[in-house]
Amino acid sequence: MNTRCIAPLLVAAACLTLTACQDTATSTPTATKTVTQAPAAGSADDTKADAPAEEIIAVPDFVGMGLQEAQDAAQAEGFFMLTSHDNTGAGRMQVFDRNWKVCDQNYAAGKTISASTELDFGTVKLSETCP
């Protein structure tokens, strides 16, 4: 081999060795921890003014609507926890929501519930009758 090739390789190996052997103890970062103590019960800071108020909404009547239409309407009202099931008991999945219609719902129309409550629609295919 030529000395022109060997010399740069030896220099590169020496640099890598020195870099790998550097002492990392001097560059160890220190961590800080902040501890906040909760206010005592009944203190002036023990208010729920900072917590958002739970939104209470009247449940619309979704029965007879297409499943996709019912889901869109529920979201427009402020309900985002939505689920649906095959109302025939066959356990079919509603892959295309537009092919299903709502037969019943787990909360009656007009009932006021929290917006974070899950609404469940009992559905059948559009060509089927509700049980």
Backbone as ProteinMPNN parsed JSONL, in Angstrom:
{"seq_chain_A": "MNTRCIAPLLVAAACLTLTACQDTATSTPTATKTVTQAPAAGSADDTKADAPAEEIIAVPDFVGMGLQEAQDAAQAEGFFMLTSHDNTGAGRMQVFDRNWKVCDQNYAAGKTISASTELDFGTVKLSETCP", "coords_chain_A": {"N_chain_A": [[0.831, -1.188, 0.0], [0.335, 2.254, -0.479], [2.049, 4.961, 1.09], [0.75, 7.332, 1.099], [-1.936, 6.695, 1.405], [-2.026, 5.306, 3.799], [-1.168, 7.039, 5.879], [-3.241, 9.099, 6.168], [-5.302, 7.411, 7.015], [-4.347, 6.436, 9.475], [-4.275, 8.824, 10.95], [-7.0, 9.476, 10.995], [-7.997, 7.267, 12.443], [-6.731, 7.705, 14.906], [-7.927, 10.111, 15.69], [-10.615, 9.303, 16.005], [-10.314, 7.492, 18.095], [-9.425, 9.16, 20.184], [-11.658, 10.818, 20.425], [-13.601, 9.014, 21.25], [-12.682, 8.368, 23.757], [-12.991, 10.532, 25.402], [-13.617, 12.264, 28.474], [-16.719, 12.168, 29.891], [-17.774, 12.978, 32.244], [-17.41, 15.58, 33.072], [-19.182, 17.023, 31.569], [-21.77, 16.439, 32.29], [-25.171, 17.063, 32.439], [-27.159, 18.84, 34.838], [-30.141, 18.128, 36.56], [-33.165, 19.793, 37.424], [-35.81, 19.918, 39.773], [-39.103, 20.845, 40.213], [-41.324, 21.295, 42.779], [-44.649, 21.508, 43.557], [-46.804, 22.411, 46.061], [-49.989, 21.288, 46.954], [-52.833, 23.326, 47.71], [-54.256, 23.641, 50.993], [-57.246, 21.946, 52.003], [-60.252, 23.744, 51.721], [-59.072, 26.204, 51.639], [-58.446, 29.537, 50.349], [-57.543, 29.234, 47.771], [-58.831, 27.012, 46.914], [-60.793, 26.78, 44.819], [-63.064, 26.238, 42.104], [-62.857, 27.817, 39.953], [-60.957, 27.896, 37.97], [-61.327, 25.534, 36.605], [-62.918, 24.299, 33.701], [-66.399, 24.709, 33.06], [-68.683, 22.02, 33.004], [-70.281, 21.224, 30.058], [-73.707, 21.077, 29.512], [-76.089, 19.495, 27.57], [-79.1, 19.243, 25.68], [-80.33, 16.235, 24.405], [-80.76, 15.615, 21.007], [-83.337, 14.229, 18.793], [-82.389, 11.497, 17.105], [-83.379, 9.309, 15.839], [-84.378, 7.57, 12.946], [-82.814, 8.997, 11.242], [-80.112, 8.905, 8.839], [-77.118, 7.112, 9.62], [-74.63, 8.455, 9.251], [-75.539, 11.078, 8.924], [-76.747, 11.463, 11.435], [-74.509, 11.288, 13.106], [-73.049, 13.529, 12.234], [-74.874, 15.56, 12.945], [-74.949, 15.217, 15.723], [-72.33, 15.885, 16.408], [-72.355, 18.554, 15.636], [-74.008, 19.542, 17.587], [-72.38, 19.33, 19.766], [-71.62, 16.909, 20.835], [-69.143, 14.501, 20.96], [-68.31, 12.007, 21.613], [-69.09, 9.29, 20.22], [-70.747, 6.285, 19.294], [-71.793, 3.255, 17.649], [-73.99, 0.478, 16.984], [-74.97, -2.721, 15.603], [-78.305, -3.133, 15.409], [-79.776, -5.419, 15.021], [-78.677, -7.494, 16.313], [-76.894, -9.142, 15.085], [-74.279, -8.394, 15.077], [-72.918, -7.001, 13.096], [-70.54, -4.807, 11.57], [-70.509, -1.284, 11.173], [-69.288, -0.32, 8.544], [-69.459, 1.441, 6.317], [-70.876, 4.264, 7.081], [-72.896, 5.639, 5.809], [-74.592, 3.749, 4.771], [-76.327, 2.912, 6.696], [-79.031, 3.287, 9.081], [-80.432, 5.056, 11.884], [-82.037, 3.443, 14.51], [-82.544, 3.467, 17.242], [-81.5, 5.218, 20.229], [-79.181, 5.608, 22.951], [-79.811, 7.539, 24.86], [-82.729, 9.248, 25.618], [-84.513, 11.488, 23.467], [-84.398, 14.917, 24.217], [-83.521, 14.628, 26.832], [-81.232, 16.0, 29.148], [-77.782, 15.977, 29.122], [-74.263, 15.584, 29.89], [-71.845, 16.977, 27.685], [-69.676, 15.37, 27.309], [-70.565, 12.812, 27.492], [-71.028, 9.515, 26.223], [-72.713, 8.835, 23.236], [-74.766, 6.31, 21.926], [-75.765, 4.715, 19.045], [-78.295, 2.606, 17.89], [-78.426, 0.669, 15.053], [-79.569, -0.227, 11.697], [-79.247, -1.634, 8.378], [-79.93, 0.485, 5.544], [-81.892, -0.611, 3.856], [-83.315, -2.273, 5.522], [-85.806, -2.932, 8.09], [-86.404, -1.411, 11.239], [-85.934, -3.233, 14.268]], "CA_chain_A": [[0.0, 0.0, 0.0], [1.035, 3.515, -0.592], [2.072, 5.729, 2.337], [-0.237, 8.415, 0.975], [-3.219, 6.165, 1.875], [-1.903, 4.826, 5.18], [-1.027, 8.158, 6.818], [-4.552, 9.672, 6.514], [-6.087, 6.425, 7.762], [-3.849, 6.438, 10.848], [-4.718, 10.081, 11.581], [-8.442, 9.349, 11.24], [-8.178, 6.31, 13.532], [-6.303, 8.356, 16.149], [-8.97, 11.084, 16.056], [-11.776, 8.56, 16.493], [-9.967, 6.923, 19.398], [-9.416, 10.245, 21.164], [-13.038, 11.276, 20.605], [-14.327, 8.0, 22.004], [-12.148, 8.267, 25.115], [-13.165, 11.778, 26.148], [-14.287, 12.139, 29.761], [-18.042, 12.796, 29.835], [-18.193, 13.346, 33.596], [-17.395, 17.028, 33.242], [-20.248, 17.657, 30.807], [-23.057, 15.87, 32.666], [-26.131, 18.112, 32.814], [-27.849, 18.654, 36.109], [-31.589, 18.266, 36.436], [-33.836, 20.456, 38.533], [-37.17, 19.439, 39.971], [-39.962, 21.815, 40.876], [-42.414, 20.647, 43.495], [-45.703, 22.441, 43.942], [-47.652, 21.836, 47.103], [-51.412, 21.567, 46.777], [-53.378, 24.119, 48.815], [-55.03, 22.895, 51.986], [-58.691, 21.912, 51.735], [-60.994, 24.851, 52.31], [-58.331, 27.446, 51.547], [-58.952, 30.472, 49.348], [-57.171, 28.751, 46.44], [-59.569, 25.781, 46.657], [-61.996, 27.11, 44.052], [-63.131, 25.568, 40.809], [-62.974, 28.86, 38.944], [-60.045, 27.593, 36.873], [-61.805, 24.356, 35.882], [-64.008, 24.649, 32.789], [-67.706, 24.183, 33.433], [-69.138, 20.891, 32.178], [-71.381, 21.665, 29.207], [-74.892, 20.219, 29.555], [-76.8, 19.682, 26.301], [-80.284, 18.416, 25.463], [-80.09, 15.261, 23.33], [-81.739, 15.678, 19.916], [-83.897, 12.959, 18.344], [-81.642, 11.035, 15.947], [-84.052, 8.132, 15.292], [-84.861, 7.756, 11.582], [-81.775, 9.635, 10.439], [-78.999, 8.072, 8.413], [-76.089, 7.103, 10.657], [-73.667, 9.538, 9.011], [-76.254, 12.323, 9.205], [-76.914, 11.548, 12.885], [-73.198, 11.587, 13.684], [-72.749, 14.926, 11.915], [-75.759, 16.403, 13.753], [-74.508, 15.108, 17.119], [-71.11, 16.678, 16.547], [-72.747, 19.96, 15.539], [-74.597, 19.9, 18.885], [-71.331, 19.334, 20.787], [-71.318, 15.537, 21.276], [-68.059, 13.942, 20.149], [-68.125, 10.62, 22.024], [-70.162, 8.621, 19.495], [-70.556, 4.898, 18.911], [-73.004, 2.665, 17.082], [-73.979, -0.983, 16.951], [-75.977, -3.372, 14.779], [-79.479, -3.312, 16.272], [-80.394, -6.724, 14.778], [-78.017, -8.486, 17.153], [-75.987, -9.942, 14.268], [-72.913, -7.957, 15.333], [-72.274, -6.459, 11.902], [-69.876, -3.521, 11.769], [-70.976, -0.218, 10.29], [-68.092, 0.121, 7.832], [-69.858, 2.642, 5.594], [-71.951, 4.844, 7.885], [-73.975, 6.121, 4.945], [-75.454, 2.611, 4.431], [-77.054, 2.519, 7.909], [-79.927, 4.293, 9.661], [-80.556, 4.98, 13.34], [-83.317, 2.924, 15.006], [-82.708, 3.948, 18.609], [-80.339, 5.864, 20.829], [-79.114, 5.23, 24.361], [-80.417, 8.588, 25.688], [-83.964, 9.719, 24.999], [-84.511, 12.861, 22.961], [-84.827, 15.902, 25.201], [-82.792, 14.449, 28.093], [-80.03, 16.831, 29.204], [-76.619, 15.217, 29.577], [-72.967, 16.214, 29.683], [-71.337, 16.864, 26.308], [-68.651, 14.324, 27.267], [-71.232, 11.511, 27.589], [-71.021, 8.77, 24.962], [-73.995, 8.503, 22.617], [-74.709, 5.04, 21.205], [-76.867, 4.575, 18.111], [-78.649, 1.277, 17.407], [-78.633, 0.887, 13.619], [-79.781, -1.309, 10.726], [-78.965, -1.172, 7.025], [-80.998, 1.338, 4.995], [-82.959, -1.42, 3.246], [-83.947, -3.084, 6.555], [-86.705, -2.249, 9.024], [-85.915, -1.444, 12.616], [-86.6, -4.284, 15.077]], "C_chain_A": [[0.874, 1.249, 0.0], [0.986, 4.266, 0.729], [1.116, 6.899, 2.292], [-1.602, 7.966, 1.486], [-3.144, 5.804, 3.353], [-1.879, 5.974, 6.176], [-2.386, 8.785, 7.156], [-5.433, 8.693, 7.302], [-5.648, 6.372, 9.211], [-4.287, 7.687, 11.609], [-6.21, 9.993, 11.921], [-8.715, 8.388, 12.389], [-7.8, 6.925, 14.869], [-7.351, 9.363, 16.623], [-10.203, 10.394, 16.613], [-11.516, 7.978, 17.877], [-9.994, 7.997, 20.47], [-10.835, 10.746, 21.443], [-13.826, 10.292, 21.458], [-13.891, 7.942, 23.453], [-12.332, 9.531, 25.925], [-13.957, 11.518, 27.416], [-15.612, 12.886, 29.694], [-18.518, 13.255, 31.2], [-18.243, 14.847, 33.777], [-18.546, 17.707, 32.512], [-21.623, 17.086, 31.125], [-24.006, 16.983, 33.071], [-26.771, 17.798, 34.157], [-29.327, 18.908, 35.904], [-32.129, 18.996, 37.647], [-35.266, 19.967, 38.598], [-37.944, 20.492, 40.734], [-41.125, 21.076, 41.503], [-43.397, 21.72, 43.915], [-46.601, 21.76, 44.947], [-49.092, 22.254, 46.867], [-51.918, 22.389, 47.952], [-54.203, 23.24, 49.747], [-56.511, 22.981, 51.654], [-59.37, 23.07, 52.443], [-60.256, 26.168, 52.233], [-58.913, 28.31, 50.436], [-58.628, 30.006, 47.936], [-57.977, 27.531, 46.029], [-60.891, 26.093, 45.959], [-61.936, 26.382, 42.729], [-63.288, 26.594, 39.697], [-62.086, 28.571, 37.747], [-60.54, 26.428, 36.028], [-62.943, 24.771, 34.952], [-65.311, 23.992, 33.239], [-68.095, 23.066, 32.471], [-70.356, 21.345, 31.385], [-72.496, 20.629, 29.224], [-75.744, 20.551, 28.33], [-78.025, 18.766, 26.269], [-80.019, 17.513, 24.259], [-81.169, 15.418, 22.258], [-82.283, 14.285, 19.592], [-83.192, 12.566, 17.048], [-82.321, 9.852, 15.252], [-84.637, 8.457, 13.916], [-83.847, 8.414, 10.666], [-80.791, 8.589, 9.933], [-77.902, 8.167, 9.465], [-75.095, 8.239, 10.466], [-74.284, 10.89, 9.334], [-76.425, 12.532, 10.707], [-75.592, 11.89, 13.566], [-72.812, 13.039, 13.442], [-73.583, 15.88, 12.772], [-75.341, 16.378, 15.217], [-73.254, 15.94, 17.35], [-71.411, 18.167, 16.47], [-73.361, 20.455, 16.848], [-73.553, 19.935, 20.008], [-70.998, 17.966, 21.35], [-70.235, 14.955, 20.357], [-67.728, 12.501, 20.541], [-69.278, 9.827, 21.427], [-69.777, 7.183, 19.193], [-71.861, 4.387, 18.32], [-72.85, 1.156, 17.071], [-75.113, -1.479, 16.058], [-77.158, -3.72, 15.678], [-80.17, -4.662, 16.06], [-79.8, -7.801, 15.673], [-77.034, -9.355, 16.396], [-74.531, -9.525, 14.436], [-72.187, -7.414, 14.117], [-71.656, -5.096, 12.221], [-70.393, -2.514, 10.749], [-69.766, 0.379, 9.576], [-68.376, 1.41, 7.063], [-71.085, 3.21, 6.298], [-73.136, 5.286, 7.041], [-74.954, 5.012, 4.553], [-76.332, 2.176, 5.596], [-77.97, 3.648, 8.359], [-80.085, 4.021, 11.149], [-81.962, 4.518, 13.71], [-83.601, 3.386, 16.437], [-81.405, 4.563, 19.096], [-80.36, 5.602, 22.323], [-79.645, 6.301, 25.309], [-81.615, 9.143, 24.937], [-83.825, 11.162, 24.544], [-85.068, 13.8, 24.03], [-84.115, 15.782, 26.541], [-81.541, 15.32, 28.059], [-78.904, 16.019, 29.833], [-75.347, 16.022, 29.303], [-72.51, 15.997, 28.238], [-70.288, 15.766, 26.192], [-69.242, 12.915, 27.4], [-71.246, 10.83, 26.221], [-72.446, 8.49, 24.489], [-73.813, 7.234, 21.799], [-75.963, 4.922, 20.349], [-77.057, 3.109, 17.742], [-79.062, 1.418, 15.952], [-78.975, -0.399, 12.867], [-79.415, -0.742, 9.358], [-80.163, -0.406, 6.484], [-82.167, 0.53, 4.447], [-83.732, -2.254, 4.257], [-84.906, -2.25, 7.4], [-86.139, -2.385, 10.435], [-86.651, -2.528, 13.41], [-87.504, -3.687, 16.142]], "O_chain_A": [[2.021, 1.234, 0.447], [-0.027, 4.212, 1.425], [0.71, 7.408, 3.337], [-2.366, 8.804, 1.965], [-4.121, 5.986, 4.08], [-2.516, 5.884, 7.225], [-2.668, 8.99, 8.336], [-6.217, 9.108, 8.155], [-6.493, 6.272, 10.101], [-4.632, 7.606, 12.788], [-6.627, 10.39, 13.009], [-9.575, 8.661, 13.226], [-8.479, 6.69, 15.868], [-7.63, 9.457, 17.818], [-10.777, 10.857, 17.598], [-12.403, 7.975, 18.731], [-10.53, 7.773, 21.555], [-11.165, 11.063, 22.586], [-14.629, 10.699, 22.297], [-14.664, 7.504, 24.305], [-11.859, 9.591, 27.059], [-14.85, 10.671, 27.444], [-15.634, 14.096, 29.469], [-19.58, 13.871, 31.299], [-19.046, 15.343, 34.567], [-18.858, 18.86, 32.807], [-22.549, 17.226, 30.326], [-23.683, 17.773, 33.958], [-26.901, 16.638, 34.551], [-29.713, 19.805, 35.155], [-31.622, 18.842, 38.758], [-35.862, 19.638, 37.572], [-37.497, 20.975, 41.775], [-41.827, 20.32, 40.832], [-43.029, 22.711, 44.545], [-47.099, 20.66, 44.707], [-49.379, 23.424, 46.612], [-51.48, 22.175, 49.082], [-54.77, 22.229, 49.334], [-56.972, 23.972, 51.089], [-59.102, 23.345, 53.613], [-60.767, 27.176, 52.722], [-59.771, 27.862, 49.675], [-59.35, 30.339, 46.996], [-57.828, 27.052, 44.904], [-61.964, 25.724, 46.437], [-60.867, 25.958, 42.291], [-63.794, 26.276, 38.621], [-62.416, 28.956, 36.625], [-60.204, 26.342, 34.846], [-63.838, 25.511, 35.362], [-65.317, 22.864, 33.733], [-67.86, 23.163, 31.267], [-71.346, 21.797, 31.961], [-72.258, 19.446, 28.979], [-76.078, 21.709, 28.079], [-77.981, 17.644, 26.776], [-79.541, 17.973, 23.222], [-82.36, 15.36, 22.565], [-81.75, 13.28, 20.064], [-83.369, 13.214, 16.017], [-81.878, 9.435, 14.182], [-85.301, 9.477, 13.738], [-84.003, 8.391, 9.445], [-80.652, 7.519, 10.524], [-77.77, 9.194, 10.131], [-74.752, 8.921, 11.432], [-73.64, 11.746, 9.94], [-76.266, 13.648, 11.201], [-75.562, 12.694, 14.498], [-72.305, 13.707, 14.343], [-73.072, 16.885, 13.266], [-75.375, 17.411, 15.886], [-73.131, 16.619, 18.369], [-70.782, 18.96, 17.17], [-73.253, 21.635, 17.184], [-73.804, 20.499, 21.073], [-70.173, 17.863, 22.257], [-70.394, 14.922, 19.136], [-66.94, 11.846, 19.859], [-70.332, 9.701, 22.051], [-68.624, 6.893, 18.873], [-72.908, 5.015, 18.474], [-71.742, 0.623, 17.138], [-76.079, -0.763, 15.793], [-77.02, -4.517, 16.606], [-81.059, -5.021, 16.832], [-80.351, -8.896, 15.782], [-76.398, -10.223, 16.993], [-73.635, -10.235, 13.979], [-70.957, -7.371, 14.106], [-72.182, -4.336, 13.034], [-70.678, -2.863, 9.604], [-69.277, 1.445, 9.95], [-67.607, 2.366, 7.154], [-72.196, 2.704, 6.135], [-74.268, 5.3, 7.525], [-76.039, 5.305, 4.051], [-77.02, 1.16, 5.492], [-77.723, 4.817, 8.061], [-79.895, 2.896, 11.611], [-82.953, 5.113, 13.287], [-84.745, 3.66, 16.798], [-80.357, 4.442, 18.46], [-81.425, 5.396, 22.905], [-79.91, 5.996, 26.471], [-81.518, 9.468, 23.754], [-83.112, 11.956, 25.158], [-86.082, 13.507, 24.663], [-84.102, 16.739, 27.315], [-80.858, 15.371, 27.037], [-79.048, 15.453, 30.917], [-75.367, 17.014, 28.574], [-72.768, 14.946, 27.651], [-70.031, 15.276, 25.092], [-68.5, 11.933, 27.417], [-71.447, 11.479, 25.194], [-73.274, 7.976, 25.24], [-72.833, 7.092, 21.068], [-77.082, 5.016, 20.853], [-76.109, 2.44, 17.332], [-79.956, 2.205, 15.641], [-78.707, -1.504, 13.338], [-79.287, 0.471, 9.192], [-81.291, -0.63, 6.922], [-83.318, 0.951, 4.567], [-84.72, -2.889, 3.888], [-84.827, -1.022, 7.422], [-85.475, -3.369, 10.76], [-87.855, -2.716, 13.237], [-88.133, -4.424, 16.902]]}, "name": "protein", "num_of_chains": 1, "seq": "MNTRCIAPLLVAAACLTLTACQDTATSTPTATKTVTQAPAAGSADDTKADAPAEEIIAVPDFVGMGLQEAQDAAQAEGFFMLTSHDNTGAGRMQVFDRNWKVCDQNYAAGKTISASTELDFGTVKLSETCP"}
